[in-house]
Amino acid sequence: MKMNLLLCEDEPKIAKFILQGLNEERHNVDWHTHGASTIHQIIKKQYDILILDLRLPDIDGLTVCREVRKIRPLQPILMLTALDAIENRVAGLRAGADDYLPKPFAFDELIARLEALY
């Protein structure tokens, strides 16, 4: 099953790792580094899943998540972030994320979570 994914990740090294793995799995992935451009892209194009970091250079991921929920209420969202405290996870889920995966992560687990959301 081939997914159409939007990745919002501002760290190039992490993004390249994720992009390489997802491309090897034959998924289509668009990559953005800022929250505002991610929101704009969600308006323009339909995605199967949004993979969203919390720490972004312009708008925090919680705000992006809330805005995406207003635009596309049924958009599956996976938060992928280094913020691994329980309060961060709860905040992400309450902001509208469907799943929350802390970094560092096993790539197989990321794929399994994406498949579950798909």
C-alpha positions as a printed NumPy array, in Angstrom:
array([[  0.   ,   0.   ,   0.   ],
       [  1.466,   3.274,  -1.155],
       [  0.763,   6.315,   1.023],
       [  0.813,   9.993,   0.154],
       [  2.513,  11.656,   3.142],
       [  3.368,  15.17 ,   4.282],
       [  6.386,  15.466,   6.578],
       [  6.882,  18.615,   8.648],
       [ 10.383,  18.36 ,  10.152],
       [ 12.849,  21.228,  10.496],
       [ 15.991,  19.156,  11.191],
       [ 17.501,  18.211,   7.792],
       [ 19.414,  15.193,   9.12 ],
       [ 16.288,  13.661,  10.677],
       [ 14.157,  14.559,   7.654],
       [ 16.613,  12.905,   5.248],
       [ 16.595,   9.714,   7.345],
       [ 12.784,   9.637,   7.362],
       [ 12.503,  10.545,   3.663],
       [ 14.989,   7.876,   2.624],
       [ 13.187,   5.179,   4.593],
       [  9.731,   6.181,   3.385],
       [ 10.917,   6.39 ,  -0.22 ],
       [ 12.453,   2.911,   0.098],
       [  9.011,   1.737,   1.253],
       [  7.653,   3.31 ,  -1.979],
       [  5.634,   6.065,  -0.315],
       [  5.229,   9.542,  -1.796],
       [  6.467,  12.19 ,   0.636],
       [  6.408,  15.987,   0.504],
       [  8.701,  17.693,   3.028],
       [  8.259,  21.064,   4.707],
       [ 10.382,  22.643,   7.434],
       [  7.956,  25.275,   8.74 ],
       [  4.492,  25.146,  10.232],
       [  3.044,  27.902,   8.042],
       [  4.104,  26.198,   4.805],
       [  2.735,  22.9  ,   6.103],
       [ -0.673,  24.466,   6.775],
       [ -0.614,  26.058,   3.315],
       [  0.247,  22.692,   1.732],
       [ -2.615,  20.946,   3.584],
       [ -4.979,  23.534,   2.094],
       [ -3.644,  22.848,  -1.426],
       [ -3.351,  19.068,  -1.409],
       [ -4.942,  16.019,   0.231],
       [ -2.585,  13.684,   2.153],
       [ -3.121,  10.279,   3.688],
       [ -1.142,  11.25 ,   6.806],
       [  0.657,  14.305,   8.19 ],
       [  3.853,  13.508,  10.128],
       [  4.371,  16.53 ,  12.359],
       [  7.243,  17.678,  14.58 ],
       [  6.426,  19.85 ,  17.6  ],
       [  9.449,  22.153,  17.603],
       [  9.336,  24.224,  14.444],
       [ 11.062,  27.53 ,  13.636],
       [  7.894,  29.571,  13.102],
       [  4.732,  28.009,  14.558],
       [  4.786,  25.255,  17.173],
       [  3.446,  21.861,  16.154],
       [  0.492,  22.025,  18.558],
       [ -0.768,  25.142,  16.785],
       [ -0.19 ,  23.532,  13.384],
       [ -2.147,  20.485,  14.539],
       [ -5.085,  22.608,  15.71 ],
       [ -5.112,  24.589,  12.445],
       [ -4.992,  21.43 ,  10.337],
       [ -7.941,  20.058,  12.343],
       [ -9.948,  23.178,  11.403],
       [ -9.092,  22.802,   7.705],
       [ -9.306,  19.007,   7.415],
       [-11.039,  17.558,  10.492],
       [-10.446,  13.944,   9.446],
       [ -6.769,  14.361,   8.458],
       [ -4.703,  11.643,  10.187],
       [ -1.828,  13.242,  12.132],
       [  1.184,  11.493,  13.647],
       [  3.315,  13.662,  15.915],
       [  6.979,  12.688,  15.741],
       [  9.041,  14.67 ,  18.225],
       [ 11.884,  14.645,  20.735],
       [  9.504,  15.917,  23.423],
       [  8.784,  12.617,  25.136],
       [  7.376,  13.63 ,  28.537],
       [  3.874,  12.41 ,  29.326],
       [  2.552,  15.986,  29.466],
       [  3.867,  16.599,  25.931],
       [  2.218,  13.43 ,  24.649],
       [ -1.083,  14.345,  26.297],
       [ -0.89 ,  17.897,  24.888],
       [ -0.235,  16.543,  21.392],
       [ -3.135,  14.13 ,  21.517],
       [ -5.44 ,  16.781,  22.966],
       [ -4.41 ,  19.191,  20.194],
       [ -5.764,  16.667,  17.711],
       [ -2.973,  14.217,  16.905],
       [ -4.105,  10.658,  16.233],
       [ -0.794,   9.204,  17.406],
       [  2.415,  10.405,  19.077],
       [  5.836,   8.823,  18.563],
       [  8.812,  10.178,  20.528],
       [ 12.311,  10.444,  19.029],
       [ 14.506,   8.499,  18.878],
       [ 12.318,   5.866,  17.269],
       [ 12.66 ,   2.574,  15.445],
       [ 11.819,   3.019,  11.767],
       [  9.794,  -0.212,  11.753],
       [  7.619,   1.244,  14.509],
       [  7.057,   4.418,  12.473],
       [  5.954,   2.315,   9.493],
       [  3.638,   0.214,  11.677],
       [  2.03 ,   3.334,  13.155],
       [  1.562,   4.869,   9.701],
       [ -0.037,   1.656,   8.464],
       [ -2.382,   1.661,  11.48 ],
       [ -3.462,   5.236,  10.705],
       [ -3.887,   4.522,   6.999]])
